[in-house]
Amino acid sequence: MEEAMARVDWIGRGDIAEALINSIQPDDPDCFRYEITEIDAGVKLSIFVSSRELGRLRATMDDILACLSAVEGSLGALVE
């Protein structure tokens, strides 16, 4: 099978984007790559996951999204 890739984009503040990346990097830094790009609305955090196995791609994306969601929710509660 050819390699498949999935991408998720998040738009927000730069400090929060850094916190989000710092929260997932220790788990498995070789499973994904990311870019933080400045845009008019702040920054765009793009996370890229690739794999030759669709099941592994999905599992990795699920893990990353669950972690990002938990961290974003926690950071939101601290800011409010």
N, CA, C and O of each residue as an XYZ file, in Angstrom:
320
protein
N       0.841     -1.185      0.000
C       0.000      0.000      0.000
C       0.884      1.246      0.000
O       1.944      1.275      0.625
N       0.437      2.242     -0.694
C       1.116      3.543     -0.674
C       0.925      4.182      0.694
O       0.057      3.774      1.466
N       1.718      5.158      0.979
C       1.598      5.849      2.258
C       0.394      6.797      2.225
O       0.184      7.514      1.247
N      -0.382      6.792      3.294
C      -1.537      7.689      3.439
C      -1.161      8.781      4.431
O      -0.335      8.571      5.320
N      -1.775      9.951      4.270
C      -1.494     11.064      5.171
C      -2.796     11.713      5.613
O      -3.745     11.826      4.838
N      -2.824     12.136      6.869
C      -3.945     12.900      7.415
C      -3.380     14.188      7.998
O      -2.248     14.227      8.480
N      -4.188     15.233      7.945
C      -3.750     16.540      8.449
C      -4.890     17.145      9.252
O      -6.061     17.050      8.884
N      -4.515     17.765     10.351
C      -5.482     18.512     11.149
C      -4.923     19.921     11.333
O      -3.739     20.096     11.617
N      -5.784     20.919     11.169
C      -5.394     22.316     11.358
C      -6.135     22.888     12.551
O      -7.317     22.611     12.754
N      -5.436     23.682     13.329
C      -6.007     24.384     14.481
C      -5.590     25.835     14.343
O      -4.434     26.118     14.030
N      -6.513     26.758     14.573
C      -6.215     28.187     14.472
C      -6.469     28.834     15.821
O      -7.512     28.615     16.437
N      -5.515     29.632     16.277
C      -5.664     30.306     17.562
C      -4.420     31.101     17.912
O      -3.685     31.563     17.039
N      -4.204     31.249     19.201
C      -3.055     32.013     19.701
C      -1.778     31.178     19.652
O      -1.807     29.958     19.811
N      -0.652     31.869     19.428
C       0.634     31.192     19.337
C       1.049     30.470     20.594
O       1.598     29.371     20.523
N       0.796     31.070     21.759
C       1.190     30.426     23.014
C       0.401     29.144     23.258
O       0.924     28.177     23.811
N      -0.847     29.146     22.845
C      -1.661     27.936     23.013
C      -1.216     26.866     22.018
O      -1.173     25.685     22.364
N      -0.886     27.262     20.786
C      -0.382     26.300     19.800
C       0.876     25.609     20.318
O       1.027     24.396     20.180
N       1.770     26.383     20.912
C       2.994     25.798     21.486
C       2.669     24.841     22.627
O       3.275     23.775     22.737
N       1.718     25.215     23.474
C       1.322     24.336     24.576
C       0.715     23.040     24.048
O       0.965     21.965     24.593
N      -0.075     23.141     22.996
C      -0.682     21.944     22.410
C       0.391     21.002     21.874
O       0.349     19.798     22.128
N       1.341     21.544     21.140
C       2.416     20.708     20.596
C       3.258     20.110     21.714
O       3.609     18.931     21.662
N       3.584     20.902     22.715
C       4.374     20.390     23.838
C       3.663     19.269     24.572
O       4.310     18.413     25.176
N       2.349     19.264     24.525
C       1.594     18.221     25.223
C       1.610     16.888     24.490
O       1.443     15.843     25.119
N       1.807     16.901     23.167
C       1.788     15.635     22.433
C       3.168     15.156     22.008
O       3.331     13.974     21.706
N       4.149     16.019     21.974
C       5.483     15.620     21.523
C       6.109     14.505     22.348
O       6.698     13.598     21.760
N       6.020     14.516     23.657
C       6.689     13.455     24.423
C       6.133     12.055     24.167
O       6.856     11.072     24.330
N       4.862     11.945     23.768
C       4.250     10.627     23.588
C       4.900      9.827     22.465
O       5.315      8.688     22.677
N       4.991     10.396     21.304
C       5.544      9.677     20.170
C       5.939     10.659     19.076
O       5.238     10.779     18.071
N       7.049     11.359     19.256
C       7.415     12.436     18.331
C       7.692     11.972     16.905
O       7.665     12.787     15.983
N       7.957     10.689     16.701
C       8.252     10.193     15.357
C       7.003      9.854     14.552
O       7.098      9.531     13.368
N       5.831      9.926     15.185
C       4.587      9.564     14.503
C       3.960     10.709     13.736
O       3.024     10.493     12.967
N       4.454     11.924     13.926
C       3.843     13.071     13.261
C       4.868     14.173     13.067
O       5.954     14.152     13.646
N       4.497     15.127     12.246
C       5.269     16.354     12.126
C       4.279     17.504     12.193
O       3.078     17.307     12.008
N       4.775     18.688     12.454
C       3.868     19.832     12.584
C       4.509     21.094     12.040
O       5.728     21.180     11.888
N       3.664     22.068     11.752
C       4.093     23.402     11.329
C       3.222     24.418     12.061
O       2.021     24.209     12.233
N       3.825     25.499     12.483
C       3.082     26.622     13.035
C       3.331     27.802     12.105
O       4.470     28.226     11.909
N       2.248     28.326     11.533
C       2.327     29.398     10.551
C       1.553     30.600     11.051
O       0.416     30.463     11.502
N       2.152     31.771     10.975
C       1.436     32.988     11.366
C       0.415     33.346     10.297
O       0.708     33.314      9.102
N      -0.800     33.689     10.751
C      -1.874     34.131      9.868
C      -2.537     35.344     10.510
O      -2.189     35.729     11.626
N      -3.487     35.941      9.807
C      -4.163     37.134     10.334
C      -4.855     36.884     11.667
O      -4.882     37.768     12.523
N      -5.410     35.699     11.854
C      -6.165     35.386     13.065
C      -5.283     34.894     14.210
O      -5.803     34.494     15.251
N      -3.984     34.914     14.045
C      -3.055     34.419     15.071
C      -2.062     33.479     14.437
O      -1.165     33.912     13.713
N      -2.215     32.176     14.706
C      -1.371     31.160     14.075
C      -2.228     29.990     13.640
O      -3.322     29.758     14.153
N      -1.689     29.258     12.670
C      -2.320     28.002     12.259
C      -1.341     26.890     12.606
O      -0.206     26.876     12.131
N      -1.789     25.971     13.429
C      -1.026     24.787     13.780
C      -1.517     23.657     12.888
O      -2.692     23.292     12.936
N      -0.640     23.112     12.088
C      -0.969     21.978     11.212
C      -0.185     20.770     11.683
O       1.034     20.830     11.848
N      -0.891     19.676     11.898
C      -0.265     18.426     12.326
C      -0.483     17.399     11.225
O      -1.605     17.209     10.758
N       0.592     16.740     10.813
C       0.564     15.776      9.728
C       0.947     14.399     10.269
O       1.950     14.249     10.967
N       0.138     13.408      9.938
C       0.404     12.026     10.327
C       0.410     11.200      9.050
O      -0.477     11.354      8.210
N       1.391     10.331      8.895
C       1.424      9.460      7.722
C       1.755      8.039      8.152
O       2.448      7.805      9.142
N       1.233      7.097      7.368
C       1.471      5.686      7.652
C       1.118      4.870      6.414
O       0.334      5.302      5.570
N       1.698      3.709      6.326
C       1.333      2.768      5.255
C       0.114      1.943      5.656
O      -0.458      1.236      4.827
N      -0.278      2.029      6.906
C      -1.428      1.262      7.412
C      -2.528      2.236      7.835
O      -2.305      3.089      8.694
N      -3.705      2.113      7.237
C      -4.801      3.031      7.556
C      -5.233      2.921      9.012
O      -5.568      3.928      9.637
N      -5.228      1.719      9.551
C      -5.610      1.541     10.952
C      -4.667      2.275     11.891
O      -5.100      2.889     12.866
N      -3.394      2.210     11.596
C      -2.399      2.910     12.423
C      -2.532      4.419     12.275
O      -2.397      5.158     13.250
N      -2.797      4.877     11.046
C      -3.014      6.295     10.798
C      -4.195      6.803     11.617
O      -4.113      7.847     12.264
N      -5.271      6.066     11.583
C      -6.477      6.461     12.332
C      -6.213      6.450     13.835
O      -6.604      7.383     14.536
N      -5.566      5.426     14.327
C      -5.293      5.335     15.767
C      -4.400      6.483     16.230
O      -4.627      7.058     17.294
N      -3.399      6.813     15.443
C      -2.505      7.914     15.805
C      -3.253      9.233     15.800
O      -3.099     10.035     16.721
N      -4.068      9.470     14.766
C      -4.850     10.710     14.709
C      -5.849     10.782     15.862
O      -6.023     11.838     16.470
N      -6.497      9.675     16.159
C      -7.435      9.646     17.290
C      -6.726     10.027     18.587
O      -7.244     10.827     19.366
N      -5.551      9.463     18.819
C      -4.785      9.768     20.033
C      -4.401     11.242     20.090
O      -4.542     11.890     21.128
N      -3.918     11.762     18.977
C      -3.509     13.162     18.935
C      -4.696     14.077     19.170
O      -4.603     15.020     19.955
N      -5.813     13.812     18.499
C      -6.995     14.663     18.661
C      -7.548     14.605     20.084
O      -7.978     15.626     20.621
N      -7.541     13.434     20.692
C      -8.025     13.310     22.071
C      -7.138     14.111     23.021
O      -7.637     14.792     23.916
N      -5.843     14.028     22.828
C      -4.905     14.764     23.678
C      -5.048     16.265     23.472
O      -5.100     17.025     24.439
N      -5.112     16.694     22.215
C      -5.278     18.121     21.929
C      -6.573     18.669     22.525
O      -6.599     19.777     23.060
N      -7.629     17.896     22.429
C      -8.918     18.320     22.968
C      -8.848     18.488     24.487
O      -9.352     19.469     25.034
N      -8.226     17.534     25.155
C      -8.107     17.610     26.614
C      -7.262     18.812     27.035
O      -7.619     19.530     27.969
N      -6.158     19.024     26.356
C      -5.277     20.137     26.708
C      -5.948     21.469     26.399
O      -5.879     22.395     27.206
N      -6.592     21.577     25.250
C      -7.272     22.821     24.898
C      -8.368     23.132     25.914
O      -8.537     24.283     26.315
N      -9.110     22.112     26.328
C     -10.146     22.318     27.341
C      -9.570     22.767     28.677
O     -10.126     23.639     29.345
N      -8.463     22.169     29.054
C      -7.808     22.553     30.317
C      -7.281     23.982     30.258
O      -7.439     24.750     31.206
N      -6.655     24.329     29.139
C      -6.127     25.674     28.983
C      -7.272     26.704     28.962
O      -7.145     27.797     29.514
N      -8.372     26.340     28.324
C      -9.544     27.223     28.295
C     -10.095     27.470     29.673
O     -10.505     28.589     29.982
N     -10.114     26.448     30.514
C     -10.615     26.597     31.890
C      -9.692     27.481     32.711
O     -10.155     28.229     33.572
N      -8.388     27.404     32.456
C      -7.433     28.225     33.203
C      -7.508     29.699     32.817
O      -7.299     30.581     33.649
N      -7.807     29.954     31.543
C      -7.854     31.328     31.049
C      -9.129     32.043     31.493
O      -9.119     33.252     31.724
N     -10.210     31.303     31.609
C     -11.508     31.922     31.963
C     -11.586     32.358     33.385
O     -12.611     32.889     33.813
